[in-house]
Amino acid sequence: MTVLLETRALVKQFGEFRAVDRVDFRVEEGEVLALIGSNGAGKTTLVNLISGLLRPDAGQIVFRGADVTTQSVHERIAAGMRAGSSEVNQAPITGESAPVPKAAGAEVFAGTINGDGALEIETTRDASVRQLLNELAEAEVEHESLAHKLGQQILTPSARAKEDETARRMFVLQYVQPGLAGLMDGSVSTLAPLFAAAFATHNTWETFLVGMAASVGAGISMGFAEALSDDGSLTGRGHPWLRGGVTGLMTSVGGIGHTLPYLIDDFRYATTLAIIIVLVELWVIAWIRARYMDTKFLRAAFEVVVGGLIVFAAGILIGNA
């Protein structure tokens, strides 16, 4: 038989929740597919992906041999696809302009999604199974209505605002704060060894090697320190190795940024460019603090610049000693 509709590794993510996870299935001409699952299993999301109401994050939807993944609802309707009601006496997705009735003895395809995201389908001609599917569909409609009412009662605007604020705080704790700590350490702590080597040797290559060693070493040290200081079980700051990786990476990036100019042979030009990059790094740090840490920009800039200038001056004094 001709394949009417097919999905390939379909994925839909809502924040950190994956509602549809690599779903594969196909429907042939004349077949009726019943998708069964508990509330929240992703049935409605899957149908909305197929009908075009939602866009998948990954995967492919093929209708009558054509890829319709990026097509709008109107384009899919024009191609012959339509979404019917959730009652089982209509096919949720059909290849015709009208619902496909289930004649007596018609095959019913029922299935569940396995651990790999593939839809396991079984066929039956049993009238009792068709009756069960009708009852399940009616129960599903009642569940969706109840869920909608509860959502309106429980998820009030103030409750949603609190949830959004909690999500923002978790993002700051798990990603922004570790990254900012690393960027500050890498951008400031490497200034002293870098510029001490620069003014002591006036050799750009040797200065570059010192800067790279300081940046990589600081990144490894800060990464382990962040990962081992808190496992996240009490503070909720996320997986320790994720935070450690973010901190270590940003530490190295902060130091390497003003080290790269010393690949230039001209000492004066390389040092001038390195100082400009340091100022940009300090401005970025101040902006992140003002954006996510509720610190006024001028105050954040003053604190960061003062700290950076102290370390910078220490490096120059040591280098000229």
URUR-V140312 format. One record per pair of residues at least 4 apart in sequence whose ideal C-beta (glycine too) atoms are under 7 Angstrom apart, sorted by the first residue. I is the first residue (numbers start at 1). J is the second residue. D is the distance in Angstrom with one decimal. If there is no record, write none. Layout:
# URUR-V140312
i: <I/I>
j: <J/J>
d: <D/D>
This chain:
# URUR-V140312
i: <1/1/1/2/2/3/3/4/4/4/4/4/5/5/5/5/6/6/7/7/7/7/7/7/8/8/8/9/9/9/9/10/10/10/10/10/10/11/11/11/11/11/11/11/11/12/12/12/12/12/12/12/13/13/14/19/19/20/20/20/20/21/22/22/23/23/23/23/24/24/24/25/25/27/27/29/31/31/32/32/32/32/32/32/33/34/34/34/34/34/35/35/35/36/36/36/37/37/37/39/39/42/43/44/45/45/46/47/47/47/47/48/48/49/49/49/50/50/51/51/51/51/52/52/52/52/53/56/60/60/61/61/62/62/63/63/63/63/64/66/68/68/71/71/73/74/75/76/77/77/80/80/81/81/82/82/83/83/84/84/84/84/84/85/86/86/86/86/87/88/88/88/89/90/91/91/94/94/96/102/102/105/107/107/108/108/108/108/109/109/110/110/110/111/111/111/111/112/113/113/114/114/124/127/128/129/130/131/132/133/134/135/136/137/138/139/140/141/142/143/144/145/146/147/148/149/150/151/154/155/155/157/158/159/160/161/162/163/164/165/166/167/168/169/170/171/171/172/172/172/173/173/174/174/174/175/175/176/176/176/177/178/178/178/178/178/179/179/179/179/180/180/180/180/181/181/182/182/182/182/182/182/182/182/182/183/183/183/183/183/184/184/185/185/185/185/185/186/186/186/186/186/186/186/186/186/186/187/187/187/187/188/188/188/189/189/190/190/190/190/190/190/191/191/191/191/191/191/192/192/192/192/192/193/193/193/193/194/194/194/194/194/194/194/194/195/195/195/195/195/196/196/196/196/197/197/197/197/197/198/198/198/199/199/199/200/201/201/202/203/204/204/204/204/204/204/205/206/207/207/208/208/208/208/209/210/211/211/211/211/212/212/212/213/214/214/215/215/215/215/215/216/216/217/218/218/218/219/219/219/219/219/220/220/221/222/222/222/222/223/223/223/223/223/224/224/225/226/226/226/227/227/227/227/230/230/230/231/232/232/232/232/232/237/238/238/239/240/241/242/243/244/245/246/247/248/249/250/251/252/253/254/255/256/257/257/258/258/258/258/261/261/261/261/262/262/264/264/266/267/268/269/270/271/272/273/274/275/276/277/278/278/279/280/281/282/282/282/282/283/284/285/285/286/286/286/286/286/287/287/288/289/289/289/290/290/290/290/295/295/296/297/298/299/300/301/302/303/304/305/306/307/308/309/310/311/312/313/314/315/316/317>
j: <28/29/30/28/29/26/28/27/28/29/64/95/26/27/63/93/26/62/23/24/25/50/59/61/24/59/60/22/24/58/59/20/23/49/56/59/61/18/20/21/22/56/57/58/59/19/20/45/49/54/56/57/18/57/19/42/45/42/45/46/49/117/116/117/46/113/117/119/117/118/119/119/121/31/33/95/107/109/91/100/102/106/108/109/109/88/108/109/110/133/43/46/111/110/112/136/41/43/112/143/147/46/47/48/49/54/50/51/83/92/93/53/54/54/56/61/61/93/73/76/83/93/71/72/73/76/73/69/67/69/68/69/66/67/68/76/79/81/95/79/76/79/75/76/77/78/79/81/81/82/95/96/93/95/94/97/92/93/90/91/92/94/99/90/92/137/140/141/137/133/134/137/102/99/99/100/99/100/100/106/130/125/123/125/124/129/130/133/121/123/122/124/133/119/120/121/122/120/117/119/118/120/129/131/132/133/134/135/136/137/138/139/140/141/142/143/144/145/146/147/148/149/150/151/152/153/154/155/159/159/160/161/162/163/164/165/166/167/168/169/170/171/172/173/174/175/176/176/177/292/177/237/237/238/243/179/246/180/288/292/181/182/226/243/246/247/183/246/247/250/184/285/288/289/185/247/186/222/246/247/248/249/250/251/254/187/250/253/254/285/188/285/189/218/222/251/254/190/215/218/219/250/251/252/253/254/255/254/281/282/285/307/308/311/218/311/194/211/214/215/218/255/195/278/308/311/312/315/196/311/314/315/318/197/210/214/315/198/207/210/211/214/258/259/315/199/312/315/316/319/200/315/318/319/201/206/207/210/319/207/271/319/316/319/320/319/206/207/267/207/208/262/264/265/267/270/209/210/211/262/212/259/262/263/213/214/215/255/259/262/216/256/259/217/218/255/219/252/255/256/259/220/252/221/222/251/255/223/248/249/251/252/224/248/225/226/247/248/251/227/244/245/247/248/228/244/229/243/244/247/240/241/243/244/235/237/240/240/236/237/238/239/240/243/242/243/243/244/245/246/247/248/249/250/251/252/253/254/255/256/257/281/259/260/277/281/274/277/278/281/270/273/274/277/270/274/269/270/270/271/272/273/274/275/276/277/278/279/280/281/282/308/283/284/285/286/304/305/308/287/288/289/304/290/297/300/301/304/291/297/292/293/295/300/295/296/297/300/299/300/300/301/302/303/304/305/306/307/308/309/310/311/312/313/314/315/316/317/318/319/320/321>
d: <4.0/5.5/6.9/6.4/4.8/5.3/5.6/5.2/6.0/5.1/6.4/4.9/6.9/4.5/5.5/6.1/4.2/4.5/5.7/6.3/5.9/6.8/6.5/5.5/5.8/5.7/4.4/4.7/6.2/6.6/4.4/5.6/4.5/6.1/5.4/3.7/6.9/6.9/6.0/6.3/5.9/6.0/5.0/4.0/5.3/5.1/4.1/5.5/5.9/6.3/5.5/5.8/5.1/5.0/5.8/4.4/4.4/4.8/5.4/5.4/6.5/4.7/6.8/3.2/6.2/6.2/5.2/6.2/6.7/4.7/6.5/3.5/6.7/5.2/5.0/6.9/6.5/5.6/5.6/6.8/6.0/6.5/5.8/6.2/4.7/6.6/6.0/6.3/4.6/5.1/5.2/6.7/7.0/5.9/6.5/6.2/3.2/5.2/7.0/5.3/6.6/5.6/6.6/6.1/6.4/6.6/6.6/6.1/6.6/5.3/7.0/4.0/4.4/5.0/5.2/7.0/6.0/5.4/6.5/6.7/3.9/6.6/6.3/5.9/4.1/4.8/6.4/6.5/6.1/5.2/5.4/4.8/6.7/5.7/4.8/7.0/6.1/5.5/6.8/6.9/5.6/6.6/3.9/5.3/6.4/6.3/6.5/4.3/6.4/5.9/5.4/6.8/6.3/6.9/6.0/6.6/6.4/6.3/3.9/6.1/5.9/6.8/4.9/5.5/6.8/6.2/6.4/6.1/5.5/4.8/4.9/4.2/6.7/3.8/6.0/4.5/6.3/5.0/6.4/4.8/6.8/5.7/5.0/5.9/5.5/6.1/5.5/6.5/5.1/5.5/5.9/7.0/6.8/4.8/5.2/3.9/6.5/5.7/6.3/5.6/5.4/5.4/4.7/6.4/6.5/6.5/6.7/6.6/6.2/6.3/6.6/6.4/6.2/6.7/6.8/6.2/6.3/6.5/6.3/6.1/6.4/6.6/6.2/6.1/6.7/6.4/5.6/5.1/6.6/5.3/5.5/6.3/6.5/6.5/6.3/6.3/6.3/6.4/6.4/6.4/6.4/6.5/6.4/6.2/5.8/5.7/6.5/4.5/5.8/5.2/5.7/4.7/5.7/3.5/6.6/6.1/6.2/5.9/7.0/4.7/6.3/6.4/5.7/4.3/4.5/4.3/6.2/4.9/6.9/4.5/6.2/7.0/5.3/6.9/6.4/5.8/6.0/5.5/6.8/4.0/6.5/6.8/3.3/3.9/6.7/5.8/4.4/7.0/4.6/5.9/5.9/5.6/5.1/6.2/5.5/5.1/6.9/6.1/6.2/5.8/6.7/6.5/3.9/6.1/6.4/2.6/4.1/3.7/4.2/6.7/6.4/5.8/5.3/5.3/5.9/7.0/5.4/6.4/4.5/5.5/6.2/3.7/6.0/6.7/6.5/4.5/4.9/5.5/5.8/5.1/5.0/3.9/6.9/6.2/5.8/4.6/6.9/6.3/6.6/6.3/4.3/6.4/6.8/6.2/6.6/6.1/6.3/3.6/5.5/6.0/5.9/4.4/4.3/4.0/5.9/6.4/4.7/3.9/6.8/4.4/6.0/6.4/5.7/3.1/5.3/4.3/5.0/6.4/5.4/6.3/6.2/4.5/6.3/5.9/5.7/5.1/6.7/6.5/6.3/4.5/6.3/6.1/3.9/5.8/6.3/6.3/6.1/6.6/3.1/6.3/6.1/6.9/5.8/5.8/6.0/5.9/6.3/5.1/2.9/4.7/5.9/6.5/5.8/6.2/5.9/5.1/5.9/6.1/4.5/6.8/4.2/3.3/6.5/6.2/6.2/6.2/5.1/5.6/4.3/6.3/4.5/6.4/5.5/2.5/5.8/6.5/6.0/5.3/4.6/4.0/4.4/5.3/6.5/2.8/5.7/5.9/6.4/5.1/6.4/4.9/5.3/6.1/5.8/6.4/5.7/5.8/7.0/5.9/6.1/6.5/6.2/6.0/6.1/6.3/6.2/6.6/6.3/6.2/6.8/5.8/6.3/6.2/6.1/6.2/5.3/5.8/4.5/4.5/4.9/6.8/4.6/4.0/4.3/6.6/4.9/6.7/5.8/4.2/6.1/6.1/6.3/6.3/6.2/6.5/6.6/6.5/6.5/6.7/6.6/6.3/6.4/6.6/6.4/6.5/6.5/6.4/5.0/5.5/5.1/6.3/6.4/6.5/5.0/6.3/6.2/4.2/3.9/5.0/5.9/6.9/6.0/4.6/4.7/4.0/5.5/6.5/4.0/5.0/5.9/4.5/6.7/6.0/6.2/6.4/6.2/5.8/6.1/6.5/6.2/6.1/6.5/6.7/5.9/6.0/6.5/6.6/6.6/6.2/6.3/6.1/6.2/6.6>
